[in-house]
Amino acid sequence: MAANPKAARRRVRCVINGKEIDVWEGYRLWDAALDAEAKLWKWCGGEGLCATCAVVPVSGEENLSPPTKLEKFSLALWFAKPLALVRNRWKGRTVRLACQSYVRGPVEVVSVLGAGGKKAREAAAID
């Protein structure tokens, strides 16, 4: 009887706030941002509770894992907060939590919060 061959994992390119890094497929976007020193906010330590690691996909959105229930809940609370600037700026755009998103292929994202994300958003003409 032949053994089942494991599917070969591949390396994929992530660009987070303009910082490029190659990671293994299935790697958490939050960890890739830490490894790339991409200056992603992370108040809760990657638990999906604070939504400070929110990112906007510039390209490769389809290469992120589907949103988890926790991610959907956290983002719903985040958008419900009385932060009109945040709500209006990202209305109609996909916003994901880096701590809840896993990389399946090449992806480029910019953070919603912070100075590192601001430069990347300006470069990608997202602001």
PyMOL commands that set and color helices and strands:
alter all, ss='L'
color gray80, all
select helices_A, chain A and resi 29-36+61-63+69-80+84-90+98-100+115-123
alter helices_A, ss='H'
color red, helices_A
select strands_A, chain A and resi 11-16+19-24+54-59+96-97+107-111
alter strands_A, ss='S'
color yellow, strands_A
deselect
rebuild
show_as cartoon
